[in-house]
């Protein structure tokens, strides 16, 4: 069983700024998403926000440029996810291209050191004798780590995008669009986006100093936009206009074959055609393979893949990442089955108490679960049951590490802050965003934390918040469900967080249902209700046969997909949700 959903139609804002020549369906889709007075299809680099709006960026660029010109040792400290990997690779590549002679990187091992520039990571970094530490995609909460670096006489430049706490680290420079008082209009830059802006400012500073010449030409940093696009999409940050420009320009480079050999190799190992690259390829195929290194091993494998200049070396590393991702999938599948069993037991218990509704929040734990996969599991459970979900696993020190995912209506980090304020000492540490957060606590504190967290969520969310809503762009006529429209929607614009891929809905007659993937997915043949002619093909992932609606006429919400096999492409409906039509219920 899965949680019920409500299908609601989107309301268009305005099509005033959209070209009249647009396909009417695309025009309708975009009119329901844009709120700014610009053509959303005009995604050129000249429309990109300038770096000058980022607070402290001149100070950061000056420190890094000085280290480059003095040929000092610069150590990049990254994070162990795809955003951190792309941020690290971009910074290393850009600085080397600008003439830096000694650039190194360090990425914490998730299982040994945890997240961020901790004192332990600083101790490790000092073994490299750096003259300057530069964090990417981390550092905003690293008060103790920055203090340790300062005591050692090593200045720290922090570049990050995570929400800051009440106290900021005493870094030599700190660049983050979410800093209090920062007027940069795009607050949703990923870590790699912040790194790109900082490197652009460094190049500008070096150019002003006369650093570039015939033997040391000024590099075109746009060549690294494939990394910016990958990290931005993989980190699931909202695709505001500025981020859509970064992603679109990166995708154009990938389609032209001008991406890093590691990116092209990752496309190859997962069977995707880079010449047809879209944002969903980055989010659902390339990003997970890169993330697998940080989840199961060490992200240095992923970073080395992105840094490789030789295609043969890049391919070997991409194949290692692909194998790690297969292992991750197997671990995840086992953990999902165990989580489902826990939730079914909970549902049965609630049923006996005359309440079949799940709690407002879900907290799950099993001593055998893999610490590197709990974030994925939390996301899967959240999607299935539409509840804020935190999943815990044990670390090597016997502490519980938790990873949480939230729903619209609940700011997860703020909820954890309330729990921490009400129960001082219960949570050892926490941090994150509105929709995702991490924390740690002693094993003995888990029952009390679960009770406290559920209580806070019950206060903050309404009954309506706990009903999953699927926003639809309305119905399509039978003659509009074509390969041509599917292709147009696929490539017209980068879709992603807060600028979602079009979803349509309608009533269909189901002709055939065939379980695939060991029964975990379903392949269907269907027709729009009352239509004749050849049936359409559809697929519904992560749904068992016994979870499908009864009967042979369904109301479905779906995306228009393109299924390409042996060079032939067909339109395929990707079913997001299915239920009985309203007139057939009751």
Secondary structure by P-SEA (a helix, b strand, c coil): cbbbbbbbbbbbcccccccccccaaaaaaaaacccccccccccccccccccccccaaaaaaaaaaaaaaaccbbbbbbcccaaaaaaaaaaaaaaaaaccccccccccccccccccccaaaaaaaacccccbbbbccccccaaaaaaaaaaacbbbbbbbccccccccccccccccccccccccccccccaaaaaaaaaaaaaaaaaaaccccccccccccccaaaaaaaaaaaacccccaaaaaaaaaaaaaaaaccccaaaaaaaaaacccccccccccccccaaaaaacccccccaaaaaaaaacccaaaaaaaaaaaaaaaaaaaaaaaaaaaaaaaaaaaaaaaaaaacccccccbbbbbbcccccccaaaaaaaaaaacccbbbbbbbccccbbbbbbbbccccaaaaaaaaaaaaccccccccccccccccccccccaaaaaaaaaaaaaaacccccccbbbbbbccccccccccaaaaaaaacccccccccccbbbbbbbbbccccccccccbbbbcccccccccbbbbbccccccccccccccccbbbbbbbbbbcccbbbbbbbcccccccccccc
